[in-house]
């Protein structure tokens, strides 16, 4: 669902703004789009109401990123017993004028797949961004410590593709 529609509370609006700032810190040329989905009925029927979707557009096609636009979809789960809503993963996809060029899912193996994937540096930056956005939406203060960040950076730099069996337990969720 469009991030603009999900910014219905101060907490949600603050978290969405934080995620936009985190993305722009790594990709300063990107322009955020809080309404990446059209509002027609056909599109509305296909949109996941349990997600927050944010688009980012670059000034033009980027060889390094292998796209012109990035769609970020944060997936949520509400525990039926505790009623707590948690971010369980993110889907990030890069698009150009032809369509989707690559995809990264934090739900599976943290690998980029597609016809044209970004260079290594943007891949690492996108993986770090995904970790930080999950931290923001699950608001665990201890996970944002410098020790945590440096361990994530070291792990990502040393592995071409993060596999779920290599991932540590993230905020009580096994990814």
N, C-alpha and C positions, 0 to 999 in steps of 0.2 A: 504494500500500500504506500502511496506517496508520503514522503516524510512530512510534507506540509500538513497533511491530514492527521498524521500521528502526533504532531506537536500540540496536542490538546491539553497538556498539563505543563506546568512550569518545569517539572522534572524532565519530562520527555523533550521539551523544547531545548532545555539546557544540554541534555545529552546529545541531541542531534547537532546542535551548534558546536559542541566539543568535537564530535566526530568530523564535521566539516573542517574545522581548524586543524585537526590532526592530519587529515588528508592533504590540505593545502600546505602544511609545513613540509611535507615530502615532495609535493607536486605543486609548487607555487603558481604555475601558469594555468592550473585547472580552475574552471568556473563552476561552482556548485549549482545543481538543479534539484530543488526540493519537490518538484512535480514531474518526475521523469515519465509517468504514465499518462496517456490520453484519458479524457473523462467520458469517452463514449461507452455505451452499454456492453459491447463486445469485449473491450479491454477490461472493464470493471469486473466482469464475470471471471476473468482469468487471473486477477490480482489476488495474491495471498493476503488476507486480512490480518494474519499473524506475523507480518514482516514490516520492516521500515526500509523503504527503498529511496536511495539517493543517487542521483546522476552527477557526473563530473565531466565537463567538456574541455578539451584542450583547444588552443587557437587553430590548430590544423592537425593533420595526420602526423604522428610521431614515429620515426623509425625505431627509437629506443623502446617505446611502449607498444608499438605495433597496433595502435588504435587511435581514434580521435575522441572517443567517449568511453567512460567507464561507468558501469551500473553496479552499485553496491546494494545487496539485499541482506539485511540482518534478520535472521530467523529466530523466532521466540517460541517458548513453551511455557504454558501455565500449569503448574503442579496442581492437580485437583484437590489434594489434601491441604497443602499449605497456602494455596492460592497465590503463591509467589510466581512472578513472571521472570524468566531468565532467558538471556540470549544463548542459544545453543549452537550457533554457527553463523557463518557469513558466506555468501556466494558473490564473487566479484567477476564481472565479465567485461572484456574490452570489445568495442565495436568500431567499425569504419563504415564507409558508404555501401559496402557489400553485405554487411551483417556482422554477426559475432565472429571474432577472430580467435579469442582465447577465453578460458574460464579457470578460475581458482575456487576451490571449495574447501572451507575449513572443516566441513562435516566429515569428509572422507580422508584423503591422504595428503592434503596441502600441496598438491602438484598442479602445475599449469598444464592444461591440455588445450589443443586447438590447432588451427592451420598455421598461425603465426604468433608465437609467444614472445613476450617482452624479453629484453636483454637481462642479464643476471642482476645488475644493480636495481633496476625497477622491480624485478621479481622479489628481491629481498625487502625492498621498501614496502611493497604491497603486503607481504607476509607480516611484517612488523606492524603495519597499519591495522591489519585484521586482528592481531593479538590485542592491540591497544583499544580498538573499538569494542571488542568483547569485554575487556576490562571496564570500559566506560559504562556499558549497558548492564554489567553485572556488579558494578560499583564496589569492588573489593579494593580497599586502600592499600593493603599489604602487597597486592600484585603490581603496583606501580612503582615500587622501590627501585633504586638504581641497581641493586643486586639482581633483581628480577629482569630488568631491561638488559643488563649486560649478559646475563645467561641466555636470554632469548637471542640476542644479537650473535653471540658466539655460536650457538646451536645452528642458527639459520645460515651463517657464513660457511660453516663446515659441512653442510649437507646440501646437495643439489636439489633434493626433493624430500620434504618432511613426510615421513610415513606415520600412520596413526600409532603403530607399535613403538615408535621412537619418541612420541610426544609424552610429556609428563602430564599428569592429571591437572587440568586447568580449572580452577575454581570449583572443584568438586565434580566436574564433568569429564568424562573420558572422551577425548577427541582423537 
